[in-house]
Amino acid sequence: MFRKTQGLIGCLLLMMSATVSAETGVSLSQSTIKSRAGSTLSVDVLMSDFPNTEGGGIEVHYNPDLVKVNSVVVDESTWTFVNRNGDIDNSAGTVTGIVFSNFGGVSGNARIATIELEFVANGKGSIVLSESDNNPFASNGEALAVNFNPTRIQVRR
């Protein structure tokens, strides 16, 4: 009887920890990118475990000595209201002003945008996503707390 109770308690704790670990987050579709200088790659910006959200805005930060951004395209099949693909500045290593919205809201997991990257030189670095100060993620008019996960990059010859 003691072993059955122990097993049941262990299963309950495991289920509770899985529920607690689900966090509202935004990340690229790859947590690590290994590529060669001169190549291009398209990656998606994904949201996960979101409550209903009308949208928001993000920025992208990267080392322009390693990578440059060729394009950003907001997924208009999901975000059907006001959208902006943002302003790419490959000298500064930033994309600012990416905005996406859906009047009815979007929940769960969805693609926000697709970014085309071009790898320009050898080295290691990261691509960091952050929330727009001007357009935070919102649900029913209230700001949402969102975790942003960086992507490591390694560029070789």
SVG drawing of the C-alpha trace seen along z (x, -y; Angstrom):
<svg xmlns="http://www.w3.org/2000/svg" viewBox="-13 -53 49 55">
<polyline fill="none" stroke="black" stroke-width="0.4" points="0.0,0.0 2.9,-2.4 4.4,-1.9 1.2,-2.6 0.7,-5.8 4.3,-6.8 3.8,-6.2 0.5,-8.2 2.2,-11.1 5.1,-11.0 2.8,-11.1 0.8,-14.0 4.0,-16.0 5.2,-15.3 1.9,-16.5 2.0,-19.6 5.6,-20.4 4.7,-20.0 1.8,-22.4 3.9,-25.0 6.8,-24.8 4.5,-25.9 5.4,-29.6 4.2,-32.2 7.1,-32.6 8.5,-33.9 11.4,-32.3 12.9,-31.5 12.0,-28.0 15.6,-26.9 17.4,-27.4 20.8,-26.8 21.8,-27.6 24.9,-26.2 25.5,-27.5 28.2,-28.5 29.3,-32.0 27.5,-33.0 24.4,-30.9 20.8,-32.0 18.2,-30.5 14.6,-31.3 13.5,-30.9 10.1,-31.5 9.3,-33.6 7.0,-31.5 4.7,-32.2 4.0,-29.4 1.5,-28.8 -0.2,-32.1 -3.6,-33.1 -5.8,-34.9 -3.7,-37.9 -4.6,-40.7 -0.9,-40.9 2.1,-43.0 5.4,-44.0 9.0,-42.6 12.5,-43.7 15.4,-41.5 19.0,-42.1 22.1,-40.4 25.8,-40.8 25.9,-42.4 29.5,-41.1 28.1,-37.5 24.6,-37.8 22.3,-40.1 18.6,-40.1 17.3,-40.2 13.6,-40.3 10.9,-40.0 7.4,-38.9 4.5,-38.9 2.2,-35.9 -0.9,-37.6 -2.9,-34.3 -2.8,-34.5 -2.4,-38.2 -5.2,-39.7 -5.5,-43.3 -2.7,-45.8 0.8,-44.5 4.3,-45.9 7.3,-43.9 9.6,-46.3 12.6,-48.4 15.9,-46.4 19.1,-48.1 22.0,-45.7 24.6,-48.3 23.3,-48.4 22.2,-44.7 18.5,-45.5 15.0,-45.1 12.6,-47.4 8.9,-48.1 7.7,-44.6 3.9,-44.8 1.2,-42.2 -2.4,-42.1 -5.6,-40.1 -8.9,-41.8 -10.4,-38.5 -7.2,-37.4 -4.9,-34.4 -4.1,-31.8 -1.9,-28.8 1.0,-28.3 1.3,-30.3 3.8,-31.7 4.3,-35.5 6.7,-36.1 9.4,-34.6 12.9,-36.1 15.4,-35.4 18.9,-35.5 22.2,-35.7 25.4,-34.5 28.3,-36.8 31.4,-35.8 32.8,-33.1 32.1,-33.3 29.7,-32.7 27.0,-34.9 23.3,-35.1 20.0,-36.4 17.9,-38.0 14.2,-38.8 12.7,-41.4 9.3,-43.0 8.6,-46.4 8.4,-49.2 5.7,-50.8 3.6,-47.7 3.7,-45.2 1.8,-41.9 -1.7,-42.3 -4.8,-40.3 -8.1,-42.2 -6.2,-45.4 -3.8,-44.2 -0.1,-43.7 1.1,-40.0 4.3,-38.8 6.3,-37.1 9.6,-35.2 12.0,-35.7 14.4,-32.9 17.7,-33.7 19.1,-31.6 22.7,-30.8 24.5,-31.0 27.7,-29.5 29.0,-30.5 31.7,-28.5 33.4,-28.5"/>
</svg>
